[in-house]
Amino acid sequence: MTAELVRGQNHPLPGNRLEIRVSAGTPVVAAVTLGDEHGRAVGPDGADPTAGREWLAHPGAPQLPGVEVPRQAAAEHRLAVDLGAMPQQVHRVHILLALPAGRAGAPANFGAAPAPHVAVTTPDGTAIAGCTLTGLGSETALLAVELYRRQGAWKVRAVGQGYDGGLPALLLDQGVPDARTVADEIHAAVDREQSRSVDAPIAPAAPPAVPAPGEPARSGPVDYRHPRRRPAAQDTEAAQDAQAPASPAAAPPLPPQPPAASAPAAQPAPAAAPTGPPAPVAGDAGGWSMEERLHNQIWGMFEDLARTVAAYRSAEDFAQSRYDQELDALLADPRTRGGAQAEAARDQAMTKRVALIDQARAVLDRDLAQLAAEAEVVDPALPPAFAGWENPAWHAYEVPGRPAIAVRLGGLTVPEAPELDIPLLVRLPLERGLWVDSAEDRGKALEVAVAIAARLTACHPAGGFAMQALDPAGSASGALAPLYAGGALVLPPPAAGAAGVSEVLGRLTARVDLLHMAMRGGAADALPPGFDQAEQLLIVNEFPYGFDDRAVNQLRYLADEGPAAGVHLLLVADRDDASAYGPVLDPLWRSMLRLTPLPSDHLADPWVGHAWTYEPALVPPGSQVVAQVLHKLAAARPAYGM
């Protein structure tokens, strides 16, 4: 049975030799790019893509190892893919479609053309998965589908990401150097018609009985750097496998692969079909070290979860929308408003709605089960910086010789899978301050701040991370006590009163000024003798109590300029307490990552439109793990020359 996919959904591929069939209803150009685990164009052996075009197959250069594309623009395409011949560094195969440039009679954009349908089949024509890319508008190029490697197995994902800027914008987004020149070469190759004829048109695999549901809004991390693109549920990779919903048919033999350039002959499919997805492995993502691979794997799980939930919600909304439309049609016709026939039609519409939702839920449950299995393998392998305080990794903690690459600030869940807790990892050094909102519970907010401060310190070598605190009213002395335990940390007594606040802020402001001047002057190694180059964390409690206008401006300066100079803020405050300052403090709140002491769904994911529930990383009641960790840090100080 063919899997009909909506944007963001994925589906496992049963073998390596495939055909990608495109039915567009109007001539389109087909191309393929090969990408690394992040989707960026990658050359042979990971070489810089500027060294050649071994990452791009297009009508003017139609063959790559494991890939062959047609040489002309056409309404029907067949692309041959052999995943077994892919170079090891290739993790993603992107199928690109574009409207020919300047062709008379061609539609101006995909919104004026029939919705393209893409089908993935085996060489003998057996349909595997398909998707109809609806909802396009002013775009003239799109990333239709991608084949991606996940835990040693390949999958197909429906993408349907359109680009108003055409091929140049699409290629630029994939890291292609000199994207406009490359796009011009592709269009020129099509215009010259330097190619053989395409295969005779083939009837496309039957499109879904119902158009694919609309895509969720998106503006993911990559979008911030590139031209506007059509929203689509894309890669959070917290939803790929079980981590992205299922994504998203007779054919001639697979065209011969290029001679010497192609990798060894395609590996035959195993004699026995696999009974399920491959067993998950901790650290199977890309990276130079196990720590980096686990970090990338965790974000892959986050993206997978985001995508699979987005696809489920999209399918659910579509089922409800179609049900409402059918009811409206019944009510609009006086002949079908009442009677047994109308009742039967309503029952039939409801049956369709339930069937669609049940089908989407089955895909979601499959993906969630896969993600849960991966989490069971990954959690025991996490280093302390990525693990919860309850994880045994903390009991085996050893002072690191270098800073961790990231730190866990809590966990993230979605309502559809509250049992799946994905670590919220933030790269180190911190690029923005942290704000623990104390509006709901001031005591818990301080508890969260202390747990984060202890974790940040434990993620650095002894002496590599220093802390100071501002507590003008002295209300945090009890909560900060764990940070003094046994003299484990050099945390000076919190500055009290307006004078103490002014002195600490003035000293840190001067430090930031000095470091910025040294960096701008290219003399970062010419700092005064004895200058402490450790990262600095300033814990601020009960802001804005004890702050005058000058102190407020200094705090804003530290929030903006401090991270680049190694000075970071950890603010424990209720925004309403500072309402008297009006909009002058709005930039401060926006510049910081807001955390809550109680579970809250305030963390928005603009990529797929989710509101993630944040769970703070608190120390288990009665646990002495923080004291044990800080004692180890204190004992290690002499060895580090402290």
NORQUI-V226080 format. One record per backbone hydrogen bond with DSSP energy under -1.0 kcal/mol. NH is the residue of the N-H (numbers start at 1). CO is the residue of the C=O. If there is no record, write none. Layout:
<<NH;CO> <NH;CO>>
This chain:
<<3;128> <5;130> <8;158> <9;6> <10;245> <11;156> <13;154> <18;81> <19;121> <20;79> <21;119> <22;77> <23;117> <24;75> <28;74> <29;98> <31;96> <32;57> <33;94> <34;55> <35;92> <36;40> <39;36> <41;174> <42;34> <43;47> <46;43> <47;44> <51;48> <52;49> <56;53> <57;32> <58;61> <61;58> <64;67> <67;64> <68;80> <69;62> <74;28> <77;22> <79;20> <80;68> <81;18> <82;66> <83;16> <85;82> <86;83> <90;87> <91;35> <92;35> <93;147> <94;33> <95;145> <96;31> <97;142> <98;29> <99;140> <106;103> <110;139> <111;137> <112;109> <113;110> <117;23> <118;131> <119;21> <120;129> <121;19> <122;126> <125;122> <128;120> <129;120> <130;3> <131;118> <133;116> <134;132> <140;163> <142;97> <143;161> <144;95> <146;157> <147;93> <148;155> <149;91> <150;153> <153;150> <155;148> <156;11> <157;146> <158;9> <159;144> <160;144> <161;143> <163;141> <166;163> <170;166> <171;167> <172;168> <173;169> <175;172> <176;171> <182;178> <183;179> <184;180> <185;181> <186;182> <187;183> <188;184> <189;185> <190;186> <191;187> <192;188> <193;190> <194;189> <195;193> <225;222> <230;162> <234;232> <236;234> <237;303> <239;304> <247;9> <262;259> <293;289> <294;290> <295;291> <296;292> <297;293> <298;294> <299;295> <300;296> <301;297> <302;298> <303;299> <304;237> <304;238> <305;238> <305;301> <306;302> <307;303> <308;304> <309;305> <310;306> <311;307> <312;308> <313;309> <314;310> <315;311> <316;312> <317;313> <318;314> <319;315> <320;316> <321;317> <322;318> <323;319> <324;320> <325;321> <326;322> <327;323> <328;324> <329;325> <330;326> <331;327> <332;328> <336;333> <343;339> <344;340> <345;341> <346;342> <347;343> <348;344> <349;345> <350;346> <351;347> <352;348> <353;349> <354;350> <355;351> <356;352> <357;353> <358;354> <359;355> <360;356> <361;357> <362;358> <363;359> <364;360> <365;361> <366;362> <367;363> <368;364> <369;365> <370;366> <371;367> <372;368> <373;369> <374;370> <375;371> <376;372> <377;373> <378;374> <379;375> <381;378> <382;379> <386;383> <387;383> <391;388> <394;391> <397;394> <404;459> <407;426> <408;385> <409;424> <411;615> <412;422> <413;613> <417;414> <420;417> <422;412> <424;410> <425;423> <426;407> <428;405> <434;569> <435;593> <436;571> <437;595> <438;573> <445;441> <446;442> <447;443> <448;444> <449;445> <450;446> <451;447> <452;448> <453;449> <454;450> <455;451> <456;452> <457;453> <458;454> <459;455> <460;457> <464;461> <466;535> <468;537> <470;539> <471;495> <474;471> <480;476> <483;480> <484;481> <487;484> <488;485> <491;489> <495;469> <500;496> <501;497> <502;498> <503;499> <504;500> <505;501> <506;502> <507;503> <508;504> <509;505> <510;506> <511;507> <512;508> <513;509> <514;510> <515;511> <516;512> <517;513> <518;514> <519;515> <520;516> <521;517> <522;519> <523;518> <526;523> <531;528> <535;464> <536;566> <537;466> <538;568> <539;468> <540;570> <541;470> <542;572> <545;542> <547;544> <552;548> <553;549> <554;550> <555;551> <556;552> <557;553> <558;554> <559;555> <560;556> <561;557> <562;558> <565;562> <566;563> <567;562> <568;536> <570;538> <571;434> <572;540> <573;436> <577;574> <578;575> <579;576> <581;578> <582;579> <584;581> <585;582> <586;583> <589;585> <590;586> <591;587> <593;433> <595;435> <600;614> <603;612> <605;610> <609;605> <612;603> <613;413> <614;600> <615;411> <618;616> <623;620> <628;624> <629;625> <630;626> <631;627> <632;628> <633;629> <634;630> <635;631> <636;632> <640;637> <641;638> <642;637>>
